[in-house]
Structures are given as structure tokens and as C-alpha cells.
Amino acid sequence: LLISITVPSKAFSPSIGTLRPVHDGRATGFKSRSGFRTFVLSESAKNQGANDPNLSEAEKQQAKGLADAWIKVDKVNECKTALQGRSIYLLGLPSAPMKSVGILLQKRFENYRFLDAVEITAGAAKQTADCQDPRPLTAAIGAEAVLDVGEQVMDQLQAMPRSIFACDARMVQRPQNEVRMGQGVIVYMQSAPVPPEGSSWTQEELEAIVAENGAKMESMSDCIVNLPAADSMAPDDLAIKVIEEVRSYCLATKNRASRRGSKGRNPSENRQF
């Protein structure tokens, strides 16, 4: 099985991606590669910060926005360094926002690509489906055939460094996929089996997926990100939450031997550092 993947030559959005500080003697702010400036502050805001009682409310909001954006950039850069080129595998219910978070991670990481493993599997079988709804693919070729083709796809995807993959929960049913995903960092985006507003999934369907695959997703993951209720957190904040967990895991394990081949790790280890 040969798969063809087309990715943008520049998977990067200047307004979301890498920012650098700008100082011109009159103001301070951030500047992207396009030259667009955001959060440009007055000299008093630069020197005294958002808590200065002499600042206007608008200047305080600008100062807070600058500080928050700088903190996010720091977290992204630390995570990229700690990953050392390893890929990220996102697991979760099809109702979890894996695709939107994966695309935001691609933009934040600049030199990473996002790939939907279910979409690629469906393309290899000449069908249409994605990680948010793999049901059309299963209906077309059958559940076991989906797993067979998915294994071949994952065998090729594992060779791609600096990638973010969104995966179907059922992929964990094939033991070899844990080895393949284990070349990178496995993130379980854990959410309640409650369909978000407008979803075509029913609660019964999601509960069945959890019953069948939830324990395995938890046991094989490196990071467990507990998702809040649907639509209660902005997508970019969810992406930063994933980045924080991946960064913590990578920094905590950088001086250890790989856990691959050993099942002695507590599935909640990333939350105990």
C-alpha cells in the first residue's frame, strides 16, 4: 500500500504562529514574519505593566494580551525543543476536537504538519471519512478491513517526523499500532461521552466507543488531557493545554530510558510530575 500525502509548503499562520518581541524606542509589541504588529503598547505600559494604576483600561488590556501571548510563545518553543522532532499522536472520541486542535498545533509549531490518519486511511480505500466521523469508511468496507488498511497507513506515517496525527479510537485495538505511535508522543484527549451541539453522534454510540477502547487509550497514552465541556474553552486554549502536557512529559522523561516495551507506567503518570 502506497499513500500520497500533499501538505502545504508553508504550514504556518503568522497571526497564530511564531512571534518575536519588537522594540522601537516608543512602544513594544510582537511582530510576525509578515510584519504585522499586535499588542503595541505605550512606553508606560512597557515599563510598568498591566497593574500600573496610571494606565487606561485599554492599555491594561493590551498589556495583559502581550503578556499572555508571550507566555504562550514560550510554552510552544519549550515544547518544540523538548520534542526533538518527534511526532504527536492524538487519540480520543470522534466528538473530541482532535482535528481543530491538531490544525492549531501545526500553526503554533510552524515546521510541523497535521495529518488526519482516518482521512488518509479512507483515501487509501478510495472512500471518504475523517477522525471526527469514521463511520462512512466502516460502513463501506467493514470494521476489520478498516483496521487492516489503517495498520498499513500507520506503518508509513510513523516514518514521518515533525507531524501531528489525529487517530481513530479503534486503532488502539491493533497492538502493533502502539509500537508505531510509540515512536512519538501519544496524547489521549479524554472527554465525556456527550455529543456536542449539532453532532451526528449519539451518547449511546460514544459510550460504546469508550467501553470498547477507553481503557486501552488511557493505558497506552503518554499524556492524558482532560477536556472541559464542549465549547467551554477556546480551541487555541485547548491546543495550549495539549502543548503544556506534552512539554511536561518530554521534560520529565528526557533523562530516562524509553518506556517502550514496558507496561509498568501508570497511565496518569504525566499528571504526577
N, C-alpha and C positions, 0 to 999 in steps of 0.2 A: 504494500500500500504506500503510495506516494501522495503527499499532500502539498498543495501550493498555497502559500500564505502571502498576501500582499499587505504591507504595512506602510504607513505614511513615512516619507523620507525624513520628516521632522515632527515627531510626535510630541509637540510642545506648544503650550499656550502661554505667551508672555505674561498675560494678566494673572495667571494662576501659578506659573512655574517659577523659575529661578529669579530672584530679585536681589539687587545689591544696594547698599546704602549710598545716598547721594548727599554731598555737602557742597554748597556753592557760596558760603560766606553769609548768605541771607536766610537760608532755610535748609531744612534737612528732610529727607524722604527716601523713597525707594524708586529705583529705576530698572525697568526690564530691558531686554535686548532691543526691543523696538524703540526705546527711548521714551516710552510713556511713563509719566511720574504719577505716583499716588501718595496720599497721606503727606503732602508737602506742608510742613509746619512753620510757624513763625519762629523767630530766634528765641523768644521767651519760652515757647513750648519745648524747643530743643534743649534748652539749658535747664529748665526747671521741671518739666514733665507734666503729666495729666493731673497731678494733685495740687498744682500751683493755684491758690485762690484768686490770683490776678488774671487767670485765663478765662476766656469766654467759654460757654458751654460747647460751642462749635470747635474751639481749639482743644478742649479736653477730649472730645470725641475723636478728633484727628490724632491726638497723642496716643490715646488708647488703641486706636486702629493700627497705628505704626508699631506699637509695642507688640500687639497680638500677631501682626503679620511677621515681625522679626522672629518671634518665638517659634512660629510655625516653620519658617525657613530654616532655623537652626535644627529643629527636630528632623526635618526632611534630610538635611545634609548629614546629620549624625547617623540616621538610619541607612542612607545610601552607603556611607563609608563602612558601617558595620556589616552590611550585607555582602560586601566584597564581590559583587556581580551575581550573587545567587538569585534565582527566580523566587517568586511568591506564588503559592497556590491557594486560591480562595475556595473554601468549602462552605456549604450551608444549604438551607432550604431554598427552593426556587423562588420563594417570596422574599428572601433576603436580598438587599440591593447590591449584589455582587458586581453586576455589570457597571452600574453608575459609580460605585466606589473604585472598581478597577480602572475605569477611564480616568478618574481624578488622580489616582496613584500614578498613572502613566504621565499625566501632565505635571504632577509635582516632582517626579523623579527625572524628568526631562529625557534621559537616554534609555528609559525602559519602554517596552511595548506592551500593550494589553491585547490578549487573545482570549476569545471565548472558546473553551475546549469543546463544548457541546455543539456550537455552531460549526466548528471545523469538522467534528465527527459527522454531523449531518451532511456537510458538503461532500465529505468522502463517500457517503452513501447516496449522494445525489438527492438529498432531502433538505428540508428547511426546519430549523429549530434553534433554540439558544438556551443558555443556562437558566433563564427565567421561566422557560416553558419547554422542556424536552419531550413533552407528550406527543407532539406530531411525529417525531422520529421513532419513538417507541411503537406508536400505532402503525407506522409504515413498515417496519422491518422486524419488530418483536424485541422484547426486553433483552434476551440473551445475545441477539445479534448486535444490539447497541453496545453491550459490554465488550463483545469481541472486537468490533471496529474501534471502540474507544480505547482499548488496550493498545492497538496498533498506532493510533494517533498519539497517545501519551508517550509511547516509545520514541517517537520522533520529537515531540515537544520538549522532552526532558533535556535534549541536547542544546536547547536554545537558552543561553544565559541572558540575564537582564530582561526578564519577561514577567508579566503578571497574568496568571491563568485563572479564569473562572471555571469551576468544575461542577459537574452534576453530583449530587449526594450519592447516587448509586455507584459511582466509580469506585468508592471505597470497598465495594463487595469483592473486587479482584485484588488479592493480596499483593500481586506484583506492582500494582499502582502505588502502593505505599512506598515501595522501594524507589519507583520513578519520581514520585513527588518529593521523596526524602532527599533528593539532590538539592532541593531548595528549602524554603521555609513554608510550612503548611499552616494556614490560618483558618480556623473554624469560626465563621461569623454566625454565632449562636443566637437564634431568635425564637420567640414563642410561636407555636404553630397557629398563628392567627393571620388570615389573609388581609393584606392592606386594602384600603378602599379602592374599588374598581378592579381588583384582581379577579381572574377567572378561576383561581384555586378555591377549593372549599376547605374548611377547617378539618374535616374528616380526611381529606387527601393529605394535607400537611401532617396531621397526626400519624398517619400511616407511614409516611417517609421517615419521621422521627423514630417511630417504633422499630423500623427496619434498619435504619442507618445511623441514628443519632449517637449511640454508644460507640460505634466504630469511628465516626468522625471525631468524637471527643478524644478517644484513646490514641489516635494517630497524629493529632494536631500538635504543632509546636506552640501555637498561640491560640488562646480562646478569647474572642472579642464578644462580650455580651452586648447585644444590640438593644437599644431602647425601643419603646413602642413605635410603630410605623409613623413616619412624618413628624416625630417629636424632636429630631435633631437634623440639622442641615447636612446634606451629603458631604460637603467638604470637611465638616467636623467629624463625620464618621470615618472619612479617609485618614484624618489626622489621628484618630483613635487607633486605627489599624497600624499606622506608622509607629505610634508610641509602643504598642505591644511588640511589634517586630523588632524595633530598636532594643527594647528591654531584653528580649530573648537572645538576640545576637550578641549583645554586650555581656550577658550573663554566661553565655556558653563559649565565648571566643577562646578561652584557655582550657577548655575541656575537650576530651576525645568526643567524636561524633556519637550521638545516641543511636545511630542507625544500626540495626541488627540486635538491639537490646530493647526489651519491653519493660524495663524497670522504671521508666519515668512516670511520675504522677501526671495524669492528663491536665491538671491545673497548675503545673509547675511554673508556667510563665507568670502566674498571678501571685507567686510566693517569693519573688525576688525582693 
